[in-house]
Amino acid sequence: WELVEPVEGTFDFATQDAIIAQARERGMHIIFLWFGSWKNAQCMYAPNWVKTDLERFPRAQVEKGQNKCQLKDFYGMPYTTLSYLGEETNKADARAFAEFMKHLKENDEAEQTVIAVQVENETGMQGAGREHSDLADELFAGEVPADFAAYMRSHEMAEDVKAAVEQGKDGKTWEEVFGDVAEEIFSAYHVASYVNRVAEAGNAVYDLPMTANCWLDKGEKPGKYPSGGPVARVMEV
């Protein structure tokens, strides 16, 4: 993202065009990775104008009131990432991705050097199962969307997720409905919604296959791996 939109509203596709040209010379195809709001569960490739405006583009609060922390379960690494609840961040990311896809269509639809695009990279948040900002707390204490709750109750899923859903089927809040797995499902719901809006914006411009990837859980607890990412246990989300 920082290479494509170094200044808000000003786009530069020189790197994209150079990679496509090199691939064509060698008879190869490309699946681009869109490093937008997330790269390895952090925001390292977001533009500076996003990173420096914490009011418009809020950071995920792993700890209440803190925009940066040290990951106790990950070698004490300093950590900060964009909030998956940031509406303006989501809109800005989607706009940039749509411009990326528009340029791609204009310059590659005939040749089809690029055959697919991955949207974001290893999404989610380390350090906790969910965000702990005031907004996150408010939403977590609110009602689970009825259509989503109904969907989850009618589908097969990981055993502990299934058990939590069955035990909480008469509840309303995230914790009541999803019990011990509520925080990860809350994160996955909002991350998936965020990524889907970015993908839809690009897909509306140029209809290429799009994918998502994840940082594997490896049997660890949410937060040791990025909570909210598309690991198998939350695939239904």
N, C-alpha and C positions, 0 to 999 in steps of 0.2 A: 504493500500500500504506500509506503513512504517514497518509493521510487516513482510510482504512477502519479501520485498527487502530493508533491513536496510542498506546495502552497495550496490552500483550500480553493477549489474551483479551477485550478490550473493543472492540466494533465500532460504527462510526458510518457510516451510509449516506446522510447528509443530502445530500452533494454529488451522489451517484449519483441519488437521488430527484429532486433539483432539475433535473438535466439531462434526465431522462426526462420530467418534467412540461413543461419548455419545448419539447421535441421534439413532444410530443402536441398542445400548443397550436397548433403550426405545421404539423401533419400530416407530420412528418418521421420518419425512422427513424435508428437509432444503431448503429454498431459501436464498442463500447468498447475502449479500449486498457488492458490491465492492466500498469501500471508497477510491477512487483514487485521482484525482485532486480536486474533490469537496466533501464536506460533509457540508450540511446546508449552501451552498453558500460560504464556506470558504475552505481553503486548510490545515486544521489542521491535517489531516492524511496522507499528502504527506511526504515522507522520508526527513530527515534532509539534505541530499545531494541535494535534489531538492529545499528545502526552502532557503538554504543559497547561492545558485548560481543564483542571480537575473539577470545576463546577459544571461545565457543559458536558464533559466526558468523564464521569466519575470512575474511580477505581473500585475494585472489589474489596470490601473490608473483610478480611479473614478474621480479624479481631475488631470488636466494636470501636468505631471512631478512628481506626488506623488504616491509612492508605498503603502502608508498607509493613512487612513483618519479616521475621526470620523463621524459616521452616524447620521446626524442631525435629520432624521426622525425615528431613532431607538434608542432612549435613549442616544445618544452620544457615542454609543459603538465603541471602536477601531476596525477597520476593514481592512483586507487585504485578497486578494485571487489571485489565479493564473490567468493569462490572457488566455482567450479563443482563442487568436491568437498565442499562443506559440507553434510553430511547434515542437520544440525539446521536450517540455513538453508532447505534444500529443503523439509523438513517444515513449517516455519513459513509459508513462502510458499504452499505447497499448501493448508494449513489456511485461511489468510486468503482465498485465491482461492475455495475451496469455500464459505466464508461469503458472499462477494460474490455467487457464483452462486445460492446458496440464497435470498438476499434478492431477487435479480433475478427468480427464478422466482415467488416469492410475490407480487411486486408487478407483474409484467409478462407472465406467461405467457399470460394471456387477451388482452391488447392486442397483444403482440409488437412493441412499439416498438423493442426491441433485437433485432437479427437475427443478430448474430455478435459474437465477442470475439477480440481479438488478445492472445495470451499472451506477456508480456514484450515488450521493444522493443530491437532491434539488440543481440542477445546476443553474448557472446564477450569476448575480452580483448585489449587493445592492448599494444604494447611487446614482445611475444614470441610465438612460435608456440604455447607452452603454459605452464602454471604451473610454478614451480620450487620449490615447498615440498618438505619431506621426503616427505610423502605422495604428491605428484605424481611425484617422482623414483622412489619405490618402485613405484608403479603403472606408470609408463612403462617401467621395467626388467622388469616382470612380463610374463606371457603375454597376448596378445590373446585375448579370448573366442573360442572355436572357431567358434561359430555366426556371429559377426560376420565373422571372417576368411573363412569359407566364402562368406558372402553377398557380400562385396566381390570375391572372386575370380570370382564367377559373373555380375557385372553390368558393363555399360558405364559409363564415367565419363570425366572429363577426361583427356586424353592423358598428362600427366605422372603423374597419380595411377594410371592404368591401368598404365603402364610400371613404376612403383615396386612395385605389387602383384604384377605378373607376375615381376619380378626377385626378389622376396622371398618367393615362395610356399611355400618350405620352412622359413621362419623361425618363431619363436615370439614374440619380444618385439615391441613396437610398432615399434622401429627396424628390426628384421630383416624384419618383414612389409611395412612401408610405406616404408622408406628415407627419401628426402629429404622426403617429405610426411608423415612419421609424426607430427610435432608438431601440425600442424593437424588431422589425422584424430583424434588422441588428444583434442584439445580439442573437436572437433565431436561425437565420441562421447559425451563426458561432459556437454556442454552440452545436446545433444539428449535425453539420458536425463533430465536435470534438468527441462527444460521439459516433457517428456512427462508426468512425474509430476505437475507442477502442472496441466497440461491435463486429465489423467485425473481428478484430484480434483474439478475443477469440472464436468467433463462427466458424472460420476457423479451429480451433484446436479441438473443442468439440461442437457439435451442440445441445445445450440446449436452451430452451426458455429464452429470455432476456427481461427485462423490464426497464423502466425509471419512475421516480416519480417526483413530483413537490411540491414546497412550494406554496400554493394556493394564488391567488391574492386578494381575498376577497374585490373586488371593489376598491382596492388602485391603486396608480400610479406606473408604472414601476420604480424599484429602492427601493420602500418601501418593495415590495416583490422582489425576485431575478429576474431581467430582463434577458430574454433569456431562462428561464426555460420553460418546456413544459406545461404551463397553457392552458386552453381550448381556449382562445382567439387567440393563435398562433399555434394551433394544426396543421393547414395546412402547416405551416413552418416546 
